[in-house]
Structures are given as structure tokens and as C-alpha cells.
Amino acid sequence: MRPFDYTRAETVRDAVAALVANPEAQLLAGGTNLVDLMKYDVAHPAAIIDINHLPLRQIEELPDGSLRIGALVSNAAVAHNPRIRERYPLLASAILAGASPQLRNAATTGGNLLQRTRCYYFYDPASPCNKRQPGSGCSAIGGVNRIHAILGASDKCIAVHPSDMCVALAALAAIVEVEGPEGRRDIPFAEFHRLPGDHPERDNTLSQGEMVLAVRLEGNHFVPHHSYLKLRDRLSFAFALVSVAAAMDIADGEIIDLRVALGGVAHMPWRDSLAEAEFAGAPPTEETFRKVAARLLAGAKGQGGNDFKIPLAHRAIVRALSQAAAGTPQDQTVKAFQ
């Protein structure tokens, strides 16, 4: 770990000003990802700005009925909050599918949005990696790529986003509230993360000096019909090979609204709202769900070592949608298929 300056922000404006003053500074919240990256000599912040004393630890009810989750609220606090469990059980389930109780107690909402990939080569400073060092190459292309992307990849990077929480937030169409030198703005969740393209070093669409303040969840009709299914190499404390956040609004035997977000398959939580809209009015049957899976995976491409992810994702989508339709969501205390 290399030397760095340390400051404690007392206000949001202090934190923003510090980020603007030093483009090589990084924010410290739970530290569950940043500290690891620093220890592995992957991240080299010139300065650490501790934001743990900022008033961003509340889960607030807003006048319009939406719920606002502060950036410093721990994953555990979100997952076990009665309002989240009652109104957004898909989010609670996704969080409980990830990490371990110890990590969930430390990890924060804002940090979850900003966590970096777990690509082997990204974590190995001796290996070329365009995400870590732009222009150096992508070792995963033609290398060991079992955990890598099947959707939205580029010839510069095939890494995947590691979050479970973000997959559920994508399905719920959350809003990310940020503040920067130009003031506050809202970012639709679908526009917060980005695909690698020619700049895989950029994980999101935040501008220099901006920081996440909160995530806002609007009302939904998905409580009776949702499921979060996560498939991984170990039954716990492992990142997803494929995960599916499935949610439906069903009335009179027809799908009114369909949401499917995928994790472990792309540089960002993967959702195709245009494809979802094609199934409005369809019956919530296995035949329909197979068509949904085929539509969502139409552009999927393996890299050799991860070719198995395509049929695995197809089966996972069908399974998660079947669970959601039946009102029998995946129980995160039972990791295997039910």
C-alpha cells in the first residue's frame, strides 16, 4: 500500500470540493472494496476523503410515497428494514444473496454502486488490463474467462459488474441522487453504469467531483411476483456466474409489467426495457418465459471459457420468472434451486 493523504469531510460540499481539488482522491465509506484494491496495489489514491461522518445514513419516506436510501446506509440495514422488506422485497433478497453478514454490516449503498469488477486480471498488476491501465490490453480475451461477460462486451474489456444489490435496483428502475461542483442531479439507474466500449476504465457516468448521495425507489406493483436467483460456484460468499432479478405485475392472467435484470453477464447490470415491453399482455407461462430468455440473450456471445453461461442464463431467467409468477421467490437461506 502506497502513502496517501487523509481528510475527514464534515459536509457534502467539503467532500465535493476535495474531489475537485484532487482528481486522484477517492472517497472512503465502508472500505470493503477500496481497501482491498489498495492492498493489492491496484488502486493508488493520492488522497482518501473519509465521508463516514456525513448525514447520509437515513432511509426516508418522501412526500410522493417513494423511499430514499442514503449512500451510507449499510447493506444489512437496507435488507432488514421493514419498509424495504414490505415494499421492495426484491431488493432485500438480492442483498441477502451477496457477500457475508460481516461484509453486509460494513458495505454501504453508495459503495455498492461504485464497486469494481472482480476480474482476475484486474486484480493482478502484473497482467495487462485496460480497465486498470488503459491501452495495455485485455488478458481475459483469450485467457481464463470463465466468469466474464456474454453481453455488452467490447474488444477492450469483457469484465463484469459484481454487485447483487445493483441488479435489483436496475429491475426496480431506481434513481441515483448525486452532488457535484455543478450542484445536485438525478441519474436514472439505467444510465448510471456504462458498458466498456473504448473506455473500460470508466465504470459509471459520474462526472469529476460528483459523489452519490442516495438511491430513490418509487412505488411498484411487484411485491406479489418477484424473485432474485443467483447461480455461483459456491453456495455462499461467492460472486454470481449468472443472477436474475425478476419482477412482474400480473392481472387477469396477463403480464402488465415485466422487469428482468441480469447480473454476472455484463459490464453493468443488464436490462433491456424494450424487450420487456414486447411481452405486455402475454400469459405468465413457461413458454412465455422461454421466449423472454431467448429475446434477452439474442446478442449473447461467449469467450470460450464462459460459453456455458449462455444456456445457464437462459435456464436461470426461466426459473426466476417462474418463481416470480407463482409468488414463490427464491429463499436466500436455501441457495440451491427450489
C-alpha positions in Angstrom: 0.0 0.0 0.0 1.4 3.4 -1.0 1.3 6.6 1.1 -1.7 8.8 0.8 -3.2 11.9 2.4 -6.2 11.5 4.6 -9.0 14.0 5.3 -12.4 13.7 7.0 -15.3 15.6 5.3 -17.7 17.3 7.6 -20.2 18.3 4.9 -21.1 17.0 1.4 -19.7 20.3 0.0 -16.4 19.6 1.7 -16.2 16.1 0.1 -17.1 17.5 -3.3 -14.6 20.3 -3.0 -11.9 17.8 -2.0 -12.6 15.6 -5.0 -12.5 18.6 -7.3 -9.2 19.8 -5.8 -7.5 16.4 -6.3 -8.7 14.3 -9.2 -6.7 11.4 -7.8 -8.6 11.4 -4.5 -11.2 8.7 -3.6 -14.0 8.6 -1.1 -13.9 6.1 1.8 -17.2 4.7 3.2 -17.3 1.1 4.3 -14.0 0.4 2.5 -14.9 -3.2 1.7 -13.7 -2.8 -1.9 -11.4 0.2 -1.9 -9.1 -1.1 0.9 -8.7 -4.4 -0.9 -7.8 -2.6 -4.1 -5.2 -0.6 -2.3 -3.7 -3.6 -0.6 -3.4 -5.4 -4.0 -1.7 -2.3 -5.4 -4.5 -1.9 -7.9 -5.8 1.4 -6.6 -3.4 4.2 -5.8 -5.4 7.2 -4.5 -3.3 10.2 -3.7 -5.8 11.2 -1.0 -8.6 9.5 1.0 -11.6 11.5 1.9 -13.5 9.9 4.7 -17.2 10.6 4.4 -18.5 8.4 7.3 -19.5 11.5 9.3 -21.8 12.8 6.7 -25.6 12.7 7.4 -26.3 10.0 4.7 -27.4 7.1 6.9 -31.2 7.5 6.8 -33.9 5.6 5.0 -36.5 8.3 4.5 -40.2 8.3 3.3 -40.7 11.1 0.8 -44.0 13.0 0.3 -44.7 11.3 -3.0 -44.5 7.9 -1.4 -41.1 7.0 -2.7 -38.3 5.8 -0.4 -34.8 7.4 -0.2 -31.9 5.3 0.9 -28.8 7.3 2.0 -25.5 6.5 0.5 -24.0 5.5 3.8 -26.8 3.1 4.9 -25.3 -0.3 5.3 -26.4 -3.2 3.1 -27.6 -5.0 6.2 -29.7 -2.1 7.3 -31.3 -1.9 3.9 -32.0 -5.6 3.7 -33.6 -5.8 7.2 -35.5 -2.5 7.1 -39.2 -3.3 7.5 -40.3 -0.8 4.7 -37.8 -2.3 2.3 -38.9 -5.9 3.1 -42.5 -5.0 2.8 -42.4 -2.7 -0.3 -39.2 -3.8 -2.1 -38.6 -7.4 -1.2 -36.7 -8.0 -4.4 -34.0 -5.6 -3.2 -33.8 -7.2 0.3 -33.5 -10.6 -1.3 -30.7 -9.5 -3.7 -28.7 -8.0 -0.8 -29.0 -11.1 1.3 -27.8 -13.2 -1.6 -24.5 -11.3 -1.6 -21.3 -11.4 0.4 -21.4 -12.4 4.1 -23.1 -10.9 7.2 -19.9 -9.3 8.2 -19.4 -7.6 4.9 -23.1 -6.6 4.7 -22.7 -4.8 8.0 -19.8 -2.7 6.6 -20.7 -2.2 3.0 -22.7 0.8 2.0 -25.4 1.6 -0.5 -23.2 4.1 -2.4 -20.2 1.9 -2.3 -22.2 -1.0 -3.7 -23.0 1.1 -6.8 -19.3 2.0 -7.2 -17.6 -1.3 -6.6 -15.1 -2.5 -9.2 -15.0 -5.7 -11.1 -13.6 -9.0 -9.6 -11.8 -9.9 -12.9 -8.7 -11.9 -12.1 -6.5 -9.8 -14.3 -7.8 -6.5 -12.9 -6.6 -7.7 -9.5 -3.2 -8.7 -10.9 -0.9 -5.7 -11.5 1.5 -8.0 -13.5 -1.2 -8.7 -16.1 -2.3 -6.3 -18.9 -5.7 -4.8 -18.1 -7.4 -2.0 -20.0 -9.6 -1.3 -17.0 -6.6 -0.8 -14.7 -4.2 0.6 -17.2 -5.9 1.9 -20.4 -4.2 0.8 -23.6 -2.3 -2.2 -22.0 -4.7 -4.9 -23.4 -7.3 -7.3 -22.0 -5.7 -10.5 -20.7 -9.1 -12.1 -20.3 -9.7 -12.2 -24.0 -8.1 -15.4 -25.0 -7.2 -16.1 -21.4 -9.0 -17.5 -18.4 -12.5 -16.0 -18.8 -14.9 -18.3 -17.1 -16.5 -15.5 -15.0 -16.6 -12.9 -17.8 -19.2 -11.1 -19.9 -21.5 -12.6 -22.5 -23.4 -9.4 -23.2 -22.3 -5.8 -24.0 -18.6 -6.6 -24.0 -16.0 -4.9 -26.3 -12.6 -5.8 -27.7 -11.2 -3.7 -24.9 -12.8 -5.4 -21.9 -15.0 -8.4 -21.0 -15.2 -7.8 -17.3 -18.5 -8.0 -15.4 -20.0 -5.8 -12.7 -20.0 -7.8 -9.4 -23.0 -6.3 -7.5 -26.2 -8.2 -6.4 -27.8 -5.1 -5.0 -27.4 -3.2 -8.3 -29.2 -5.9 -10.3 -32.3 -5.5 -8.1 -32.0 -1.7 -8.3 -31.9 -2.0 -12.1 -35.1 -4.0 -12.2 -36.8 -1.5 -9.9 -35.7 1.4 -12.0 -34.1 3.3 -9.1 -32.9 6.8 -9.3 -29.4 7.8 -8.1 -29.1 11.2 -6.5 -25.6 12.7 -6.8 -24.0 16.0 -6.0 -21.0 17.7 -7.7 -19.4 21.0 -8.4 -22.4 22.0 -10.6 -25.0 21.1 -7.9 -27.3 18.1 -7.5 -28.8 15.9 -10.2 -30.7 12.7 -10.6 -29.5 9.8 -12.7 -31.9 7.1 -13.8 -30.3 3.8 -12.8 -30.2 2.5 -16.4 -27.9 5.5 -17.1 -25.6 5.3 -14.1 -23.3 2.4 -15.1 -21.8 2.1 -18.6 -20.6 -0.6 -21.0 -16.9 -0.8 -21.6 -16.7 0.4 -25.2 -13.3 2.0 -25.8 -13.0 3.3 -22.2 -13.4 0.3 -19.8 -11.6 2.2 -17.1 -14.8 4.2 -16.6 -17.4 2.2 -14.7 -20.1 4.8 -14.5 -21.3 8.2 -15.7 -20.4 10.3 -12.7 -18.5 13.5 -13.6 -15.3 14.5 -11.9 -16.1 15.7 -8.4 -19.5 14.1 -8.2 -20.5 11.8 -5.3 -23.5 9.6 -4.7 -25.9 10.9 -2.0 -28.7 8.4 -2.1 -30.8 5.9 -4.1 -34.5 6.6 -4.5 -37.1 4.0 -5.1 -40.5 4.8 -6.5 -43.7 2.8 -5.9 -44.2 -0.5 -7.7 -46.6 -3.4 -8.0 -44.1 -6.2 -7.9 -44.4 -7.4 -4.3 -46.6 -10.5 -5.0 -44.5 -11.5 -8.0 -40.7 -11.3 -7.7 -37.6 -13.4 -7.3 -33.9 -13.0 -7.1 -32.0 -16.1 -8.3 -28.2 -16.2 -8.0 -26.1 -19.0 -9.5 -22.5 -19.3 -8.4 -19.6 -21.7 -7.8 -20.1 -21.9 -4.1 -23.4 -21.8 -2.2 -22.4 -18.7 -0.2 -19.8 -15.9 -0.2 -19.2 -16.0 -4.0 -19.9 -13.7 -6.9 -22.6 -14.6 -9.4 -21.9 -16.5 -12.6 -25.4 -15.5 -13.5 -28.0 -13.8 -11.4 -31.6 -12.7 -12.3 -33.8 -10.1 -10.7 -37.3 -10.9 -12.0 -40.4 -8.9 -11.2 -43.9 -8.9 -12.7 -47.3 -7.1 -12.4 -49.9 -9.7 -13.3 -53.6 -9.0 -13.7 -56.4 -11.2 -15.2 -53.9 -13.8 -16.4 -51.8 -11.4 -18.3 -48.4 -9.7 -17.7 -49.0 -6.0 -17.2 -45.4 -5.0 -16.5 -42.3 -7.2 -16.8 -38.8 -6.5 -15.4 -35.8 -8.7 -15.8 -32.3 -7.6 -14.8 -29.2 -9.8 -15.1 -26.0 -9.9 -13.1 -22.7 -11.6 -13.8 -23.1 -11.3 -17.5 -22.1 -7.7 -18.5 -20.0 -4.7 -17.5 -23.1 -3.3 -15.8 -26.4 -4.8 -14.5 -28.1 -5.8 -17.8 -31.7 -4.8 -18.5 -33.5 -4.4 -21.9 -36.7 -2.4 -21.3 -37.7 -2.6 -25.0 -37.5 -6.4 -24.9 -39.6 -6.4 -21.7 -42.3 -4.3 -23.3 -42.8 -6.8 -26.0 -44.3 -9.2 -23.5 -47.0 -6.9 -22.1 -50.3 -8.9 -22.4 -48.6 -12.3 -22.7 -49.6 -15.0 -20.3 -47.2 -15.7 -17.4 -46.3 -19.2 -18.6 -43.1 -21.2 -19.0 -43.5 -20.8 -22.8 -43.6 -17.1 -22.5 -40.6 -17.1 -20.2 -38.6 -19.1 -22.6 -39.3 -16.5 -25.2 -38.3 -13.8 -22.8 -35.0 -15.5 -22.2 -34.3 -16.0 -25.9 -35.1 -12.4 -26.6 -32.8 -11.1 -23.8 -29.9 -13.3 -24.7 -30.2 -12.9 -28.5 -26.9 -11.0 -28.7 -25.0 -13.1 -26.1 -21.5 -14.2 -27.1 -19.2 -16.4 -25.2 -15.4 -16.2 -25.0 -14.7 -19.9 -24.9 -14.3 -20.4 -21.2 -17.6 -18.9 -20.4 -19.7 -20.3 -23.2 -21.7 -22.3 -20.6 -23.1 -19.0 -19.3 -25.5 -18.6 -22.2 -27.6 -21.7 -21.6 -27.1 -21.2 -17.9 -28.6 -17.7 -18.1 -31.4 -19.0 -20.3 -32.4 -21.5 -17.7 -32.0 -19.0 -14.8 -34.3 -16.5 -16.5 -37.0 -19.1 -17.0 -36.6 -20.3 -13.4 -36.6 -16.9 -11.8 -39.7 -15.7 -13.8 -41.5 -19.0 -13.0 -40.8 -18.4 -9.3 -42.0 -14.8 -9.6 -45.2 -15.7 -11.4 -46.0 -18.4 -8.8 -45.3 -16.0 -6.0 -42.6 -18.3 -4.6 -39.4 -16.2 -4.6 -36.1 -17.8 -4.1 -35.3 -18.2 -0.4 -31.8 -16.8 0.2 -31.3 -19.1 3.2 -31.6 -22.0 0.7 -29.1 -21.5 -2.1 -30.0 -24.3 -4.3 -32.9 -24.4 -6.8 -36.2 -24.9 -5.1 
